[in-house]
């Protein structure tokens, strides 16, 4: 049974990687802006952000819930992560994330992740009071994810995640659900060759509802004052497909350099190519950098993304118990942007 499952997963991986380029590159920039729940595309954790999200094939631990859920299967025992992101510094938007992963049984891992976005206080305005003066409101975006991942063998790892999506203001709310699935495959004499595939944000349409879509008026110029409710248009989730590969250059027991690359096919935007490089010194210090590219990014007249490509990050990790492999680490990453002052992420991680 295990061999059959392994062969099936490997076959899916290889067939997907072998698809013709014109079939895989299904990004549709003509549909940009037509989807909702764009916060599902934000990486709230610093390690993957510093790679430029090129580590689809080698992401490990809780961060896998936001890139390739199969990576959560690498949790050794228990992992707890906190992170805060100043998203496009100067915009006043921040992202907070928290989560933990727990190994269950011999090969399974359960994970829970929570991400919230804060937009600050926004002035309430009307046609009569365009400058405000009647109070403020605060939008609330929250995603809660629950995942299960499993090591099917020493080479095959897979997982699935369910995410609950909530977006609201005082008088309007939209809620939905999405599914993620992913596979990672390790090969090579030292298991230093990585392949990964992840399908993300698959789910039914969402729409807004609430008192904010109603008003008091006189329909058809009648003399009767009535409450009229407007119908909100349904919107789709930003589904995407990630395909990635990575190679570990094992210099010696203390030094490892990892080269990673990935391709993202977006249903509602341009295709994205990402590459990254990480230097790891004995799991004490990790330096990483990356480049995320989409068509027209380097041309100011044609660029449609606020991000300009380069990313960088650093991790400092301190062992707590060498025998058990537990550790505490601090992560930081930076993504360049124009305009704004880039995106800064910082996080803390405890692995037990």
C-alpha positions in Angstrom: 0.0 0.0 0.0 2.8 2.4 0.9 4.6 1.6 -2.3 1.4 2.3 -4.3 0.9 5.6 -2.6 4.5 6.6 -3.2 4.3 5.6 -6.9 1.1 7.6 -7.3 2.5 10.8 -5.7 5.7 10.6 -7.7 3.7 10.1 -10.9 1.6 13.2 -10.1 4.7 15.2 -9.4 6.5 14.2 -12.6 3.5 14.6 -14.9 2.9 18.1 -13.6 6.6 19.0 -14.0 6.5 17.6 -17.5 3.5 19.6 -18.7 4.1 21.8 -21.8 5.1 25.3 -20.9 2.0 26.8 -22.6 -0.3 24.5 -20.6 1.4 25.3 -17.2 1.7 29.0 -17.7 -2.0 29.7 -17.2 -1.7 33.0 -15.5 -4.4 35.4 -16.8 -3.4 39.1 -16.3 -6.6 40.2 -18.1 -8.5 39.0 -15.0 -6.4 40.9 -12.5 -8.5 42.6 -9.9 -11.5 40.3 -10.4 -10.8 38.0 -7.4 -11.2 38.9 -3.7 -9.6 37.8 -0.5 -6.2 39.0 -1.7 -4.7 38.5 1.8 -4.5 34.8 1.0 -1.5 35.7 -1.2 0.5 37.4 1.6 3.3 35.5 3.2 3.3 36.6 6.9 6.5 34.7 7.9 10.0 36.1 7.5 11.9 33.0 6.4 9.9 32.3 3.2 9.5 36.0 2.5 13.3 36.4 2.5 13.5 33.7 -0.1 11.1 35.6 -2.3 8.7 32.5 -1.8 11.0 30.5 -4.0 11.2 27.7 -1.4 8.0 25.8 -2.4 10.0 22.6 -2.6 11.9 22.9 0.7 9.8 25.0 3.1 9.6 23.3 6.5 7.5 23.7 9.5 4.5 25.9 10.1 5.4 28.3 7.2 4.3 25.5 4.9 0.7 26.4 5.6 1.2 29.6 3.6 3.3 28.2 0.8 3.2 24.3 0.5 1.3 22.5 3.3 3.5 19.4 2.8 6.3 21.2 4.5 4.5 21.1 7.9 5.2 17.3 7.9 8.9 18.1 8.8 7.9 19.3 12.3 10.0 17.2 14.6 7.8 17.5 17.7 6.2 20.9 18.5 6.7 24.2 16.8 5.3 27.6 17.8 5.8 30.7 15.6 4.9 34.4 16.0 5.4 37.0 13.3 4.6 40.6 12.6 4.9 42.3 9.2 4.8 46.0 8.3 3.2 45.5 5.0 4.4 48.2 2.5 5.7 50.5 5.2 4.1 53.8 5.1 0.7 52.5 4.2 -0.3 51.9 7.9 -1.1 48.3 7.3 0.3 45.5 9.5 0.0 41.7 9.5 0.1 39.6 12.6 0.5 35.8 12.4 0.6 33.0 15.0 0.5 29.3 14.8 1.8 26.0 16.1 2.4 22.5 14.7 2.3 19.3 16.7 3.5 15.9 15.6 0.8 13.2 16.0 1.7 9.5 15.8 4.8 8.4 14.0 4.5 10.4 10.8 1.5 12.8 11.0 1.5 16.5 11.9 -1.4 18.8 12.8 -1.0 22.5 12.4 -3.1 25.6 13.3 -2.3 29.0 11.8 -4.0 32.4 12.4 -3.3 35.6 10.3 -4.9 39.0 10.9 -4.5 42.3 9.1 -4.8 45.7 10.7 -5.6 48.8 8.7 -5.8 51.3 11.5 -8.7 53.7 12.0 -10.3 55.0 8.8 -12.5 58.1 8.8 -16.2 57.7 8.1 -17.2 60.0 5.2 -20.4 60.8 3.5 -21.4 62.9 0.5 -22.3 65.7 2.9 -19.2 65.2 5.0 -16.4 64.2 2.6 -13.7 65.2 5.2 -15.2 63.0 7.9 -15.8 64.2 11.5 -18.4 61.6 12.4 -16.1 58.8 13.6 -13.9 56.1 12.3 -14.1 52.4 11.4 -11.6 49.6 11.4 -11.7 46.8 8.8 -10.9 43.3 10.1 -9.4 40.6 7.9 -8.7 37.2 9.5 -7.7 33.7 8.1 -7.7 30.6 10.3 -6.1 27.5 8.9 -6.1 23.9 10.1 -3.8 21.4 8.3 -2.8 17.8 8.4 0.4 16.5 6.8 2.1 13.2 6.7 5.4 11.6 5.8 4.5 8.7 3.5 8.1 7.6 3.3 11.6 9.0 3.7 11.1 10.8 0.3 7.4 11.6 0.0 5.6 14.2 2.1 2.0 15.4 1.5 -0.6 17.6 3.2 -3.9 19.3 3.0 -5.3 22.4 4.7 -8.7 24.0 5.3 -8.8 27.8 5.7 -11.7 29.9 7.0 -11.7 33.4 5.6 -13.3 36.4 7.2 -13.5 40.0 6.1 -15.6 42.6 7.8 -16.3 46.2 8.8 -19.0 47.4 11.2 -21.9 46.8 8.9 -20.6 44.4 6.2 -19.1 41.0 6.3 -17.9 38.2 3.9 -17.0 34.7 4.9 -15.7 31.8 3.0 -13.6 28.6 3.0 -10.6 27.5 0.9 -8.6 24.3 0.5 -4.8 23.8 0.0 -3.0 20.7 -1.0 0.7 20.0 -1.5 3.5 17.4 -2.1 7.2 17.5 -1.5 9.6 14.9 -2.9 13.2 14.4 -1.7 15.8 12.4 -3.7 19.6 12.2 -4.1 22.2 10.3 -2.2 21.9 12.7 0.7 18.2 13.7 0.1 19.5 17.1 -1.1 17.3 17.4 -4.2 13.9 18.8 -3.6 10.7 19.0 -5.7 7.4 20.4 -4.7 3.9 21.2 -5.9 1.2 23.1 -4.1 -2.4 24.0 -5.2 -3.7 26.8 -3.1 -6.9 28.8 -2.4 -9.4 26.5 -4.0 -12.9 27.1 -2.8 -16.4 28.5 -3.5 -17.2 32.1 -4.3 -17.7 34.7 -1.5 -19.9 37.8 -1.3 -20.5 40.6 1.2 -23.7 41.0 3.1 -25.0 43.2 5.9 -26.7 46.5 6.8 -24.1 48.5 4.9 -25.7 47.4 1.6 -29.1 48.8 2.5 -30.6 52.3 2.5 -33.9 54.0 3.2 -35.6 55.3 0.1 -38.7 55.6 -2.1 -38.7 52.9 -4.7 -40.2 53.8 -8.1 -40.8 57.3 -6.9 -43.6 56.1 -4.6 -44.7 57.9 -1.4 -43.8 54.9 0.7 -40.5 55.0 2.6 -38.8 51.6 2.5 -35.6 49.9 3.3 -33.9 48.8 0.1 -31.2 46.2 0.1 -28.6 46.0 -2.6 -27.2 42.7 -3.8 -23.5 42.2 -3.6 -21.7 40.5 -6.5 -20.0 37.2 -5.8 -16.2 37.1 -6.1 -13.8 34.3 -6.6 -10.7 33.3 -4.5 -7.2 33.9 -5.9 -6.4 30.3 -6.8 -2.9 29.4 -7.8 -0.5 26.6 -8.6 3.1 26.6 -7.2 5.8 24.3 -8.7 9.3 24.4 -7.3 12.7 22.7 -7.1 15.8 23.1 -4.9 19.3 21.7 -4.5 21.4 21.6 -1.3 25.2 22.0 -1.9 26.6 20.2 1.1 30.0 21.8 1.5 30.7 20.1 4.8 29.0 19.3 8.1 28.7 22.9 9.1 28.1 24.7 5.8 25.2 24.3 3.3 24.1 26.4 0.4 20.7 25.9 -1.0 19.6 27.1 -4.4 15.8 27.2 -5.0 13.4 28.2 -7.7 9.7 28.2 -8.2 7.0 29.0 -10.7 3.6 30.4 -9.7 0.6 30.3 -12.1 -2.0 32.7 -10.9 -5.7 32.5 -12.0 -6.1 36.2 -11.6 -2.8 37.7 -12.4 0.6 37.4 -14.1 2.7 34.3 -13.7 5.6 34.7 -11.3 9.1 33.2 -11.4 11.1 33.2 -8.2 14.7 32.2 -7.4 16.5 32.2 -4.0 19.8 31.3 -2.3 20.3 30.4 1.3 23.6 29.9 3.3 23.2 27.9 6.4 26.0 27.8 9.0 25.3 24.7 11.2 21.7 25.8 11.8 23.0 28.8 13.9 23.0 31.4 11.2 21.0 31.5 7.9 21.4 34.2 5.3 19.1 34.2 2.3 18.1 36.3 -0.7 15.8 36.0 -3.6 14.3 37.6 -6.7 10.6 37.4 -7.6 9.8 38.3 -11.2 6.7 38.9 -13.3 6.4 40.2 -16.8 7.1 43.9 -17.0 8.4 44.2 -13.5 11.6 46.1 -14.4 9.8 48.6 -16.6 8.2 51.4 -14.6 5.6 52.0 -17.3 4.5 48.4 -17.5 4.9 47.2 -13.9 1.6 46.2 -12.3 3.1 45.1 -8.9 4.2 47.3 -6.1 7.1 44.9 -5.4 10.2 45.4 -7.5 11.8 42.0 -7.1 14.7 41.6 -4.7 14.2 40.1 -1.2 16.6 39.4 1.7 16.5 37.7 5.1 18.4 36.5 8.1 17.8 33.9 10.8 19.7 33.6 14.1 19.0 30.3 15.8 20.0 29.2 19.3 19.9 25.5 20.4 17.9 24.9 23.7 18.5 21.2 24.0 20.9 19.6 21.5 19.9 16.1 22.5 16.2 16.7 21.7 17.0 19.1 18.8 15.0 22.0 20.3 15.8 25.6 19.4 14.8 29.2 19.5 15.2 31.5 16.5 14.6 35.0 15.4 13.8 35.8 11.7 13.8 39.0 9.7 13.1 39.7 6.0 12.8 42.7 3.7 11.1 43.0 0.3 11.7 46.0 -1.9 8.8 48.0 -3.3 8.0 51.1 -5.2 6.2 53.1 -3.9 6.3 52.7 -0.1 9.3 51.7 1.9 9.2 48.0 1.4 7.8 45.2 3.5 9.5 44.3 6.8 8.8 41.0 8.6 10.1 39.8 11.9 9.3 36.6 13.8 10.2 34.3 16.7 10.1 30.6 16.6 10.4 27.9 19.2 11.0 24.3 18.1 10.7 21.6 20.8 
